[in-house]
Amino acid sequence: MTQDMTTGSPIKRILTFCGPLLIGNLFQQFYNLADSVLVGRILGVNAFAAVGSTGALNFLVLGFALGVCSGYAIPIAQSFGAGDEDEVRRRTGQLVWLGLLTTALITLIALVWTEDILRITHTPAEIFDEAYRYIRIVFLGAGATILYNLSSGVLRALGDSRTPLYFLIGAALVNIVLDVVFMQLLGTGVEGAAYATVFSQLLAGVACVVYMWRCVPLLRLRRDDLRPDPRRMRLIAAIGVPMGLQFSITAVGTIMVQSAVNGLGTAAVAAVSAGSKVHLLVSAPLDSCGVAMATYCGQNLGAKDLPRIRKGVNSMTVAAFLYCAAAFCFNFFAGSAVASAFIGGADASILADVRTYLTLNGAAYPMLAIIFIFRNGLQGMGFSNQAMAAGIAELVGRMIVVFVLARSFGFVGVCCSNPLAWVAADILLLSLYRVEMRKLERLWEKEPPRREAVVAVHMGRV
């Protein structure tokens, strides 16, 4: 069911849209958690560390794909907010070709550079082979991930955050069953976890496409809609590619930190891997708020309502900060206990390191909330390059950790990587948001006839 976010109470619209996104985000994390818990319980701590050691590399490659898919959907949200149904279909049709190109790129990376990147990041020798076998299969199945994220992104651009959730829940359940079948019954090792994830994503993606064709008349594409249109593809890519690069730039910093963690030994890798799983769960509501803000700002830019954009951003920031306080308390008091579920039999020193990781990250969650809300808001309004600049700021913050703090303070220094990166990104993001909004508002107030031209530029019409 589509949803118009250009009317009604901004905070109610955003939170209503955000609810299914949050549940979907949690189930998306559930994919990874199911792999991790079952790998750790069935195959042992070393296998768990092997899967965990690929996290930064996974984020670099598939993070680019997810960022691109999110960016590709923003022009569709803008066209929907403007009430231009023909342009919604035409832009959706171009996503087929852009999705194929993105899949080909990631497959090439999987075939050529995966092993080299694992060596560059100093993956411990005792877990290297398992890490390589796992992540290579995940990368070769990237087409399934792209299919789901493109199709679900289009539905969310139209305000439908529920339907992708239903398919994702079903796929998550299939993922768990296949994990047990492959790893425990068939003895396929870490490869089984990778196969289960890829097949589950494929199932969710196919379900989304079938639903779009049968139940959303607006998305029943015609032959003309599917004809390659280089101009439209360039305009869509102008928003999507910077978003993908922003994810990858951030991931480069994460890989550098992962390399520092790998250098501290398998116990440190296991602690950071387990802590990261809990962190991703706890921060999922903030991530969901960001996705909601991209759609909200995109639709309202199409509707030419800047005051509504500002009101929604301010309201969502207050709500996110309230959540951050609760999230910190959870990390401090219960985070290590939850992490112990991923690494059965881990000694007390590993769990103590997990608590340190979660406490330091939890204290900086307000900084993370600002990133999600303002970065996605800027992207929704077409300022993808500005959002990418924030990713560069994050990279600088993580470089400081690798070259200074990690060498001087070891594990504690590594734990400071996220907070420092978030602060660096926030300084730039808040400045850019203020500057760009003031520019648009001055045009709105002083030159009303130019509104259509300004909106056209940000929607990729010219």
LOTOR-74264 format. One record per residue (C-alpha): residue number from 1; y, x, z; residue in one letter. Coordinates in nm, 3 decimals. Each point is the difference from the previous one (the first is absolute). Layout:
<atoms>
pos NUM, north Y, east X, up Z, code A
...
</atoms>
This chain:
<atoms>
pos 1, north 0.000, east 0.000, up 0.000, code M
pos 2, north 0.336, east 0.147, up -0.106, code T
pos 3, north 0.290, east 0.017, up 0.246, code Q
pos 4, north 0.373, east 0.007, up -0.071, code D
pos 5, north 0.160, east 0.240, up 0.251, code M
pos 6, north 0.356, east -0.069, up -0.115, code T
pos 7, north 0.043, east -0.310, up 0.219, code T
pos 8, north -0.054, east -0.091, up 0.365, code G
pos 9, north 0.020, east 0.218, up 0.311, code S
pos 10, north -0.039, east 0.367, up -0.107, code P
pos 11, north -0.198, east 0.111, up 0.306, code I
pos 12, north -0.232, east -0.301, up -0.018, code K
pos 13, north -0.062, east 0.054, up -0.370, code R
pos 14, north -0.069, east 0.370, up 0.050, code I
pos 15, north -0.230, east -0.046, up 0.300, code L
pos 16, north -0.189, east -0.283, up -0.172, code T
pos 17, north -0.053, east 0.222, up -0.301, code F
pos 18, north -0.077, east 0.297, up 0.223, code C
pos 19, north -0.282, east -0.169, up 0.197, code G
pos 20, north -0.262, east 0.004, up -0.276, code P
pos 21, north 0.121, east 0.345, up -0.104, code L
pos 22, north -0.069, east 0.128, up 0.350, code L
pos 23, north -0.348, east -0.146, up 0.010, code I
pos 24, north -0.064, east 0.143, up -0.345, code G
pos 25, north 0.132, east 0.338, up 0.109, code N
pos 26, north -0.230, east -0.005, up 0.301, code L
pos 27, north -0.296, east -0.081, up -0.220, code F
pos 28, north 0.106, east 0.277, up -0.236, code Q
pos 29, north -0.010, east 0.234, up 0.297, code Q
pos 30, north -0.330, east -0.163, up 0.092, code F
pos 31, north -0.144, east 0.145, up -0.320, code Y
pos 32, north 0.082, east 0.348, up 0.121, code N
pos 33, north -0.092, east -0.072, up 0.360, code L
pos 34, north -0.339, east -0.141, up -0.099, code A
pos 35, north -0.069, east 0.315, up -0.199, code D
pos 36, north 0.117, east 0.222, up 0.284, code S
pos 37, north -0.181, east -0.178, up 0.284, code V
pos 38, north -0.327, east -0.027, up -0.192, code L
pos 39, north 0.025, east 0.355, up -0.132, code V
pos 40, north 0.065, east 0.130, up 0.351, code G
pos 41, north -0.275, east -0.208, up 0.161, code R
pos 42, north -0.264, east 0.040, up -0.272, code I
pos 43, north 0.070, east 0.347, up -0.137, code L
pos 44, north 0.172, east 0.177, up 0.292, code G
pos 45, north 0.332, east 0.164, up 0.093, code V
pos 46, north -0.007, east 0.253, up -0.285, code N
pos 47, north -0.039, east -0.273, up -0.262, code A
pos 48, north 0.282, east -0.193, up 0.171, code F
pos 49, north 0.220, east 0.310, up -0.013, code A
pos 50, north -0.091, east 0.050, up -0.367, code A
pos 51, north 0.119, east -0.349, up -0.093, code V
pos 52, north 0.306, east 0.039, up 0.223, code G
pos 53, north 0.094, east 0.334, up -0.152, code S
pos 54, north 0.050, east -0.171, up -0.338, code T
pos 55, north 0.260, east -0.241, up 0.137, code G
pos 56, north 0.305, east 0.195, up -0.114, code A
pos 57, north -0.150, east 0.066, up -0.344, code L
pos 58, north -0.092, east -0.366, up -0.030, code N
pos 59, north 0.359, east -0.093, up 0.086, code F
pos 60, north 0.135, east 0.244, up -0.259, code L
pos 61, north -0.199, east -0.141, up -0.291, code V
pos 62, north -0.072, east -0.364, up 0.087, code L
pos 63, north 0.333, east -0.021, up 0.184, code G
pos 64, north 0.166, east 0.069, up -0.333, code F
pos 65, north -0.204, east -0.280, up -0.155, code A
pos 66, north 0.087, east -0.245, up 0.279, code L
pos 67, north 0.369, east 0.090, up -0.019, code G
pos 68, north 0.002, east -0.044, up -0.376, code V
pos 69, north -0.174, east -0.338, up 0.026, code C
pos 70, north 0.251, east -0.119, up 0.260, code S
pos 71, north 0.287, east 0.116, up -0.217, code G
pos 72, north -0.139, east -0.165, up -0.312, code Y
pos 73, north 0.006, east -0.336, up 0.181, code A
pos 74, north 0.368, east 0.018, up 0.105, code I
pos 75, north 0.146, east -0.092, up -0.342, code P
pos 76, north -0.231, east -0.302, up 0.001, code I
pos 77, north 0.139, east -0.108, up 0.340, code A
pos 78, north 0.353, east 0.040, up -0.135, code Q
pos 79, north -0.075, east -0.212, up -0.309, code S
pos 80, north -0.166, east -0.266, up 0.215, code F
pos 81, north 0.304, east -0.012, up 0.231, code G
pos 82, north 0.221, east -0.043, up -0.306, code A
pos 83, north -0.220, east -0.288, up -0.123, code G
pos 84, north -0.093, east 0.176, up -0.327, code D
pos 85, north -0.368, east -0.100, up -0.043, code E
pos 86, north -0.032, east 0.141, up -0.352, code D
pos 87, north 0.108, east 0.342, up 0.122, code E
pos 88, north -0.247, east -0.023, up 0.291, code V
pos 89, north -0.286, east -0.041, up -0.251, code R
pos 90, north 0.126, east 0.268, up -0.235, code R
pos 91, north 0.036, east 0.254, up 0.279, code R
pos 92, north -0.340, east -0.089, up 0.145, code T
pos 93, north -0.158, east 0.059, up -0.340, code G
pos 94, north 0.137, east 0.355, up -0.009, code Q
pos 95, north -0.170, east 0.076, up 0.331, code L
pos 96, north -0.336, east -0.003, up -0.180, code V
pos 97, north 0.100, east 0.304, up -0.203, code W
pos 98, north 0.177, east 0.174, up 0.285, code L
pos 99, north -0.305, east -0.051, up 0.221, code G
pos 100, north -0.228, east 0.159, up -0.259, code L
pos 101, north 0.229, east 0.301, up -0.033, code L
pos 102, north 0.015, east 0.046, up 0.377, code T
pos 103, north -0.379, east -0.021, up 0.027, code T
pos 104, north -0.045, east 0.262, up -0.271, code A
pos 105, north 0.238, east 0.236, up 0.179, code L
pos 106, north -0.180, east -0.026, up 0.334, code I
pos 107, north -0.343, east 0.039, up -0.161, code T
pos 108, north 0.119, east 0.322, up -0.161, code L
pos 109, north 0.114, east 0.132, up 0.338, code I
pos 110, north -0.338, east -0.088, up 0.152, code A
pos 111, north -0.190, east 0.187, up -0.269, code L
pos 112, north 0.216, east 0.312, up -0.007, code V
pos 113, north 0.185, east 0.073, up 0.323, code W
pos 114, north -0.175, east -0.161, up 0.299, code T
pos 115, north -0.203, east 0.304, up 0.102, code E
pos 116, north 0.296, east 0.235, up -0.038, code D
pos 117, north 0.223, east -0.216, up 0.219, code I
pos 118, north -0.264, east -0.016, up 0.273, code L
pos 119, north -0.018, east 0.381, up -0.002, code R
pos 120, north 0.378, east 0.037, up 0.007, code I
pos 121, north 0.017, east -0.222, up 0.309, code T
pos 122, north -0.255, east 0.222, up 0.180, code H
pos 123, north -0.263, east -0.268, up 0.049, code T
pos 124, north -0.251, east 0.152, up 0.249, code P
pos 125, north -0.306, east 0.146, up -0.172, code A
pos 126, north -0.247, east -0.201, up 0.209, code E
pos 127, north 0.140, east -0.331, up -0.128, code I
pos 128, north 0.124, east 0.105, up -0.347, code F
pos 129, north -0.295, east -0.127, up -0.208, code D
pos 130, north -0.005, east -0.342, up 0.165, code E
pos 131, north 0.378, east -0.034, up -0.032, code A
pos 132, north -0.015, east 0.085, up -0.371, code Y
pos 133, north -0.284, east -0.242, up -0.077, code R
pos 134, north 0.175, east -0.283, up 0.183, code Y
pos 135, north 0.351, east 0.032, up -0.143, code I
pos 136, north -0.114, east 0.067, up -0.358, code R
pos 137, north -0.181, east -0.334, up -0.014, code I
pos 138, north 0.302, east -0.178, up 0.149, code V
pos 139, north 0.226, east 0.152, up -0.266, code F
pos 140, north -0.237, east -0.080, up -0.285, code L
pos 141, north 0.007, east -0.362, up 0.119, code G
pos 142, north 0.380, east -0.009, up 0.008, code A
pos 143, north 0.003, east -0.263, up -0.275, code G
pos 144, north -0.139, east -0.253, up 0.246, code A
pos 145, north 0.275, east 0.076, up 0.250, code T
pos 146, north 0.268, east -0.027, up -0.269, code I
pos 147, north -0.142, east -0.329, up -0.128, code L
pos 148, north 0.022, east -0.160, up 0.344, code Y
pos 149, north 0.342, east 0.137, up 0.085, code N
pos 150, north 0.154, east -0.096, up -0.334, code L
pos 151, north -0.136, east -0.355, up 0.004, code S
pos 152, north 0.077, east -0.058, up 0.369, code S
pos 153, north 0.347, east 0.154, up -0.053, code G
pos 154, north 0.078, east -0.255, up -0.271, code V
pos 155, north -0.107, east -0.288, up 0.224, code L
pos 156, north 0.213, east 0.133, up 0.286, code R
pos 157, north 0.296, east 0.039, up -0.234, code A
pos 158, north -0.021, east -0.375, up -0.049, code L
pos 159, north -0.003, east -0.053, up 0.376, code G
pos 160, north -0.378, east -0.050, up 0.034, code D
pos 161, north -0.121, east 0.233, up 0.275, code S
pos 162, north -0.296, east -0.218, up 0.103, code R
pos 163, north -0.228, east 0.001, up -0.303, code T
pos 164, north -0.040, east 0.381, up -0.020, code P
pos 165, north -0.084, east -0.010, up 0.370, code L
pos 166, north -0.292, east -0.238, up -0.047, code Y
pos 167, north -0.157, east 0.222, up -0.264, code F
pos 168, north 0.060, east 0.310, up 0.207, code L
pos 169, north -0.175, east -0.151, up 0.303, code I
pos 170, north -0.305, east -0.076, up -0.210, code G
pos 171, north 0.002, east 0.348, up -0.146, code A
pos 172, north 0.029, east 0.158, up 0.346, code A
pos 173, north -0.312, east -0.183, up 0.115, code L
pos 174, north -0.185, east 0.116, up -0.311, code V
pos 175, north 0.119, east 0.353, up 0.074, code N
pos 176, north -0.156, east 0.000, up 0.346, code I
pos 177, north -0.333, east -0.129, up -0.127, code V
pos 178, north -0.009, east 0.258, up -0.277, code L
pos 179, north 0.088, east 0.280, up 0.244, code D
pos 180, north -0.309, east -0.080, up 0.205, code V
pos 181, north -0.221, east -0.045, up -0.307, code V
pos 182, north 0.107, east 0.324, up -0.169, code F
pos 183, north 0.028, east 0.234, up 0.299, code M
pos 184, north -0.263, east -0.127, up 0.240, code Q
pos 185, north -0.262, east -0.172, up -0.214, code L
pos 186, north 0.024, east 0.209, up -0.318, code L
pos 187, north 0.111, east 0.325, up 0.163, code G
pos 188, north 0.275, east 0.076, up -0.253, code T
pos 189, north 0.223, east 0.183, up 0.251, code G
pos 190, north 0.379, east -0.003, up -0.035, code V
pos 191, north -0.032, east -0.093, up -0.367, code E
pos 192, north -0.124, east -0.342, up 0.111, code G
pos 193, north 0.324, east -0.066, up 0.188, code A
pos 194, north 0.198, east 0.088, up -0.313, code A
pos 195, north -0.213, east -0.224, up -0.224, code Y
pos 196, north 0.039, east -0.290, up 0.243, code A
pos 197, north 0.379, east 0.032, up 0.003, code T
pos 198, north 0.032, east 0.020, up -0.378, code V
pos 199, north -0.227, east -0.298, up -0.065, code F
pos 200, north 0.179, east -0.212, up 0.260, code S
pos 201, north 0.340, east 0.075, up -0.152, code Q
pos 202, north -0.135, east -0.091, up -0.343, code L
pos 203, north -0.126, east -0.333, up 0.134, code L
pos 204, north 0.340, east -0.084, up 0.150, code A
pos 205, north 0.184, east 0.098, up -0.319, code G
pos 206, north -0.219, east -0.209, up -0.229, code V
pos 207, north 0.036, east -0.298, up 0.234, code A
pos 208, north 0.381, east 0.028, up -0.013, code C
pos 209, north 0.004, east 0.011, up -0.380, code V
pos 210, north -0.228, east -0.303, up -0.031, code V
pos 211, north 0.216, east -0.194, up 0.248, code Y
pos 212, north 0.320, east 0.088, up -0.188, code M
pos 213, north -0.144, east -0.131, up -0.326, code W
pos 214, north -0.150, east -0.319, up 0.138, code R
pos 215, north 0.246, east -0.105, up 0.272, code C
pos 216, north 0.345, east 0.141, up -0.086, code V
pos 217, north 0.122, east -0.147, up -0.331, code P
pos 218, north 0.303, east 0.230, up 0.005, code L
pos 219, north -0.236, east 0.299, up -0.029, code L
pos 220, north -0.214, east -0.127, up -0.286, code R
pos 221, north 0.099, east 0.271, up -0.242, code L
pos 222, north 0.022, east -0.060, up -0.371, code R
pos 223, north -0.083, east 0.247, up -0.275, code R
pos 224, north 0.370, east 0.081, up -0.047, code D
pos 225, north 0.031, east 0.079, up 0.371, code D
pos 226, north -0.278, east 0.259, up -0.029, code L
pos 227, north 0.144, east 0.173, up -0.305, code R
pos 228, north 0.116, east 0.350, up 0.102, code P
pos 229, north 0.377, east 0.007, up 0.044, code D
pos 230, north 0.120, east 0.359, up 0.055, code P
pos 231, north 0.347, east -0.111, up 0.109, code R
pos 232, north -0.130, east -0.228, up 0.274, code R
pos 233, north -0.259, east 0.254, up 0.108, code M
pos 234, north 0.271, east 0.263, up 0.037, code R
pos 235, north 0.216, east -0.236, up 0.204, code L
pos 236, north -0.289, east -0.092, up 0.230, code I
pos 237, north -0.108, east 0.363, up 0.030, code A
pos 238, north 0.357, east 0.096, up 0.090, code A
pos 239, north -0.055, east -0.185, up 0.328, code I
pos 240, north -0.373, east 0.057, up 0.047, code G
pos 241, north -0.027, east 0.373, up -0.071, code V
pos 242, north 0.271, east 0.108, up 0.249, code P
pos 243, north -0.176, east -0.209, up 0.263, code M
pos 244, north -0.329, east 0.171, up -0.080, code G
pos 245, north 0.167, east 0.341, up 0.009, code L
pos 246, north 0.159, east -0.087, up 0.332, code Q
pos 247, north -0.349, east -0.066, up 0.141, code F
pos 248, north -0.131, east 0.324, up -0.149, code S
pos 249, north 0.294, east 0.210, up 0.120, code I
pos 250, north -0.063, east -0.133, up 0.349, code T
pos 251, north -0.369, east 0.076, up -0.045, code A
pos 252, north 0.071, east 0.362, up -0.097, code V
pos 253, north 0.151, east 0.044, up 0.345, code G
pos 254, north -0.301, east -0.175, up 0.153, code T
pos 255, north -0.233, east 0.237, up -0.186, code I
pos 256, north 0.193, east 0.296, up 0.138, code M
pos 257, north -0.043, east -0.140, up 0.348, code V
pos 258, north -0.369, east -0.070, up -0.070, code Q
pos 259, north -0.037, east 0.362, up -0.100, code S
pos 260, north 0.149, east 0.103, up 0.334, code A
pos 261, north -0.238, east -0.237, up 0.181, code V
pos 262, north -0.300, east 0.133, up -0.194, code N
pos 263, north 0.097, east 0.350, up 0.112, code G
pos 264, north -0.035, east -0.109, up 0.364, code L
pos 265, north -0.371, east -0.079, up -0.044, code G
pos 266, north -0.235, east -0.297, up -0.029, code T
pos 267, north 0.086, east -0.138, up 0.346, code A
pos 268, north 0.369, east -0.024, up -0.091, code A
pos 269, north -0.088, east -0.161, up -0.335, code V
pos 270, north -0.211, east -0.261, up 0.182, code A
pos 271, north 0.279, east -0.071, up 0.252, code A
pos 272, north 0.269, east -0.044, up -0.265, code V
pos 273, north -0.234, east -0.208, up -0.219, code S
pos 274, north -0.083, east -0.236, up 0.288, code A
pos 275, north 0.362, east -0.018, up 0.114, code G
pos 276, north 0.114, east -0.073, up -0.353, code S
pos 277, north -0.240, east -0.295, up -0.024, code K
pos 278, north 0.150, east -0.156, up 0.313, code V
pos 279, north 0.352, east 0.079, up -0.117, code H
pos 280, north -0.059, east -0.173, up -0.334, code L
pos 281, north -0.124, east -0.310, up 0.180, code L
pos 282, north 0.288, east -0.013, up 0.246, code V
pos 283, north 0.265, east 0.068, up -0.264, code S
pos 284, north -0.145, east -0.255, up -0.245, code A
pos 285, north 0.253, east -0.272, up 0.098, code P
pos 286, north 0.285, east 0.237, up -0.085, code L
pos 287, north -0.157, east 0.081, up -0.336, code D
pos 288, north -0.039, east -0.373, up -0.070, code S
pos 289, north 0.366, east -0.059, up 0.085, code C
pos 290, north 0.089, east 0.259, up -0.262, code G
pos 291, north -0.206, east -0.167, up -0.273, code V
pos 292, north 0.159, east -0.334, up 0.090, code A
pos 293, north 0.350, east 0.149, up -0.019, code M
pos 294, north -0.060, east 0.130, up -0.353, code A
pos 295, north -0.088, east -0.350, up -0.122, code T
pos 296, north 0.278, east -0.163, up 0.205, code Y
pos 297, north 0.271, east 0.235, up -0.125, code C
pos 298, north -0.131, east -0.013, up -0.358, code G
pos 299, north 0.006, east -0.380, up -0.015, code Q
pos 300, north 0.343, east -0.024, up 0.163, code N
pos 301, north 0.147, east 0.261, up -0.233, code L
pos 302, north -0.124, east -0.215, up -0.286, code G
pos 303, north 0.172, east -0.296, up 0.168, code A
pos 304, north 0.320, east 0.211, up 0.038, code K
pos 305, north 0.021, east -0.056, up 0.379, code D
pos 306, north 0.101, east 0.329, up 0.165, code L
pos 307, north 0.105, east -0.151, up 0.337, code P
pos 308, north -0.349, east -0.146, up 0.033, code R
pos 309, north -0.153, east 0.342, up -0.069, code I
pos 310, north 0.206, east 0.162, up 0.276, code R
pos 311, north -0.079, east -0.280, up 0.246, code K
pos 312, north -0.374, east 0.030, up -0.065, code G
pos 313, north 0.004, east 0.380, up 0.040, code V
pos 314, north 0.189, east -0.020, up 0.331, code N
pos 315, north -0.222, east -0.274, up 0.144, code S
pos 316, north -0.319, east 0.179, up -0.099, code M
pos 317, north 0.119, east 0.326, up 0.158, code T
pos 318, north 0.052, east -0.169, up 0.337, code V
pos 319, north -0.344, east -0.164, up -0.014, code A
pos 320, north -0.164, east 0.330, up -0.096, code A
pos 321, north 0.160, east 0.188, up 0.289, code F
pos 322, north -0.139, east -0.254, up 0.247, code L
pos 323, north -0.346, east 0.058, up -0.142, code Y
pos 324, north 0.043, east 0.379, up 0.025, code C
pos 325, north 0.035, east -0.021, up 0.379, code A
pos 326, north -0.332, east -0.184, up 0.029, code A
pos 327, north -0.166, east 0.241, up -0.245, code A
pos 328, north 0.101, east 0.303, up 0.207, code F
pos 329, north -0.151, east -0.154, up 0.313, code C
pos 330, north -0.326, east -0.065, up -0.183, code F
pos 331, north -0.018, east 0.357, up -0.128, code N
pos 332, north 0.068, east 0.146, up 0.342, code F
pos 333, north -0.238, east -0.213, up 0.204, code F
pos 334, north -0.279, east -0.097, up -0.241, code A
pos 335, north 0.024, east 0.215, up -0.314, code G
pos 336, north -0.250, east 0.270, up 0.097, code S
pos 337, north -0.251, east -0.260, up 0.115, code A
pos 338, north 0.013, east -0.172, up -0.339, code V
pos 339, north -0.028, east 0.338, up -0.176, code A
pos 340, north -0.321, east 0.076, up 0.190, code S
pos 341, north -0.171, east -0.272, up -0.205, code A
pos 342, north 0.037, east 0.220, up -0.309, code F
pos 343, north -0.149, east 0.315, up 0.146, code I
pos 344, north -0.288, east -0.092, up 0.226, code G
pos 345, north -0.102, east 0.285, up 0.228, code G
pos 346, north 0.331, east 0.186, up -0.032, code A
pos 347, north 0.092, east 0.211, up 0.302, code D
pos 348, north 0.297, east -0.065, up 0.227, code A
pos 349, north 0.217, east 0.270, up -0.158, code S
pos 350, north -0.006, east -0.175, up -0.340, code I
pos 351, north 0.099, east -0.333, up 0.156, code L
pos 352, north 0.280, east 0.172, up 0.193, code A
pos 353, north 0.134, east 0.137, up -0.327, code D
pos 354, north -0.021, east -0.348, up -0.151, code V
pos 355, north 0.214, east -0.137, up 0.282, code R
pos 356, north 0.260, east 0.272, up -0.053, code T
pos 357, north 0.012, east -0.079, up -0.371, code Y
pos 358, north 0.039, east -0.376, up 0.056, code L
pos 359, north 0.260, east 0.032, up 0.277, code T
pos 360, north 0.230, east 0.227, up -0.199, code L
pos 361, north -0.030, east -0.216, up -0.311, code N
pos 362, north 0.042, east -0.327, up 0.191, code G
pos 363, north 0.325, east 0.118, up 0.158, code A
pos 364, north 0.147, east 0.036, up -0.351, code A
pos 365, north -0.112, east -0.337, up -0.139, code Y
pos 366, north 0.359, east -0.136, up -0.021, code P
pos 367, north 0.070, east 0.280, up -0.248, code M
pos 368, north -0.304, east -0.106, up -0.202, code L
pos 369, north 0.115, east -0.363, up 0.004, code A
pos 370, north 0.332, east 0.101, up -0.155, code I
pos 371, north -0.183, east 0.182, up -0.278, code I
pos 372, north -0.215, east -0.299, up -0.092, code F
pos 373, north 0.281, east -0.256, up 0.011, code I
pos 374, north 0.282, east 0.191, up -0.167, code F
pos 375, north -0.208, east 0.196, up -0.251, code R
pos 376, north -0.178, east -0.309, up -0.126, code N
pos 377, north 0.324, east -0.196, up 0.004, code G
pos 378, north 0.165, east 0.258, up -0.224, code L
pos 379, north -0.302, east 0.001, up -0.229, code Q
pos 380, north 0.007, east -0.378, up -0.024, code G
pos 381, north 0.362, east 0.020, up -0.118, code M
pos 382, north -0.089, east 0.257, up -0.266, code G
pos 383, north 0.111, east 0.317, up 0.182, code F
pos 384, north -0.331, east 0.182, up -0.044, code S
pos 385, north 0.155, east 0.344, up -0.041, code N
pos 386, north 0.179, east -0.033, up 0.334, code Q
pos 387, north -0.329, east -0.093, up 0.167, code A
pos 388, north -0.163, east 0.304, up -0.162, code M
pos 389, north 0.273, east 0.219, up 0.148, code A
pos 390, north -0.107, east -0.120, up 0.345, code A
pos 391, north -0.351, east 0.120, up -0.082, code G
pos 392, north 0.144, east 0.345, up -0.070, code I
pos 393, north 0.168, east -0.008, up 0.342, code A
pos 394, north -0.339, east -0.079, up 0.157, code E
pos 395, north -0.150, east 0.297, up -0.183, code L
pos 396, north 0.267, east 0.230, up 0.143, code V
pos 397, north -0.074, east -0.126, up 0.351, code G
pos 398, north -0.371, east 0.071, up -0.037, code R
pos 399, north 0.066, east 0.344, up -0.148, code M
pos 400, north 0.189, east 0.087, up 0.318, code I
pos 401, north -0.305, east -0.102, up 0.201, code V
pos 402, north -0.240, east 0.211, up -0.206, code V
pos 403, north 0.210, east 0.314, up -0.012, code F
pos 404, north 0.154, east -0.014, up 0.347, code V
pos 405, north -0.142, east -0.242, up 0.256, code L
pos 406, north -0.370, east 0.019, up -0.093, code A
pos 407, north 0.003, east 0.378, up 0.019, code R
pos 408, north 0.184, east 0.005, up 0.333, code S
pos 409, north -0.149, east -0.300, up 0.181, code F
pos 410, north -0.334, east -0.059, up -0.171, code G
pos 411, north -0.138, east -0.352, up 0.030, code F
pos 412, north 0.309, east -0.143, up 0.172, code V
pos 413, north 0.217, east 0.138, up -0.279, code G
pos 414, north -0.219, east -0.174, up -0.259, code V
pos 415, north 0.033, east -0.328, up 0.191, code C
pos 416, north 0.378, east 0.019, up -0.047, code C
pos 417, north -0.031, east -0.006, up -0.380, code S
pos 418, north 0.036, east -0.375, up -0.041, code N
pos 419, north 0.291, east -0.049, up 0.244, code P
pos 420, north 0.203, east 0.283, up -0.154, code L
pos 421, north -0.069, east -0.123, up -0.354, code A
pos 422, north 0.100, east -0.356, up 0.094, code W
pos 423, north 0.330, east 0.114, up 0.153, code V
pos 424, north 0.083, east 0.209, up -0.308, code A
pos 425, north -0.071, east -0.296, up -0.232, code A
pos 426, north 0.199, east -0.243, up 0.216, code D
pos 427, north 0.316, east 0.210, up -0.008, code I
pos 428, north 0.000, east -0.015, up -0.378, code L
pos 429, north -0.125, east -0.359, up -0.036, code L
pos 430, north 0.260, east -0.158, up 0.225, code L
pos 431, north 0.278, east 0.187, up -0.178, code S
pos 432, north -0.127, east -0.100, up -0.344, code L
pos 433, north -0.045, east -0.365, up 0.100, code Y
pos 434, north 0.354, east -0.016, up 0.136, code R
pos 435, north 0.151, east 0.161, up -0.310, code V
pos 436, north -0.192, east -0.209, up -0.255, code E
pos 437, north 0.056, east -0.331, up 0.178, code M
pos 438, north 0.373, east 0.067, up 0.027, code R
pos 439, north 0.018, east 0.080, up -0.371, code K
pos 440, north -0.172, east -0.325, up -0.090, code L
pos 441, north 0.205, east -0.205, up 0.246, code E
pos 442, north 0.328, east 0.136, up -0.135, code R
pos 443, north -0.102, east -0.105, up -0.350, code L
pos 444, north -0.105, east -0.340, up 0.134, code W
pos 445, north 0.332, east -0.058, up 0.175, code E
pos 446, north 0.250, east 0.152, up -0.242, code K
pos 447, north -0.165, east -0.049, up -0.339, code E
pos 448, north -0.207, east -0.321, up 0.003, code P
pos 449, north -0.038, east -0.003, up -0.381, code P
pos 450, north -0.192, east 0.329, up 0.023, code R
pos 451, north -0.272, east -0.141, up 0.224, code R
pos 452, north -0.225, east -0.088, up -0.288, code E
pos 453, north 0.038, east 0.349, up -0.148, code A
pos 454, north -0.072, east 0.171, up 0.333, code V
pos 455, north -0.309, east -0.209, up 0.062, code V
pos 456, north -0.116, east 0.058, up -0.358, code A
pos 457, north 0.012, east 0.376, up 0.051, code V
pos 458, north -0.210, east -0.012, up 0.318, code H
pos 459, north -0.246, east -0.244, up -0.154, code M
pos 460, north -0.053, east 0.224, up -0.301, code G
pos 461, north 0.146, east -0.239, up -0.259, code R
pos 462, north 0.229, east 0.263, up -0.148, code V
</atoms>
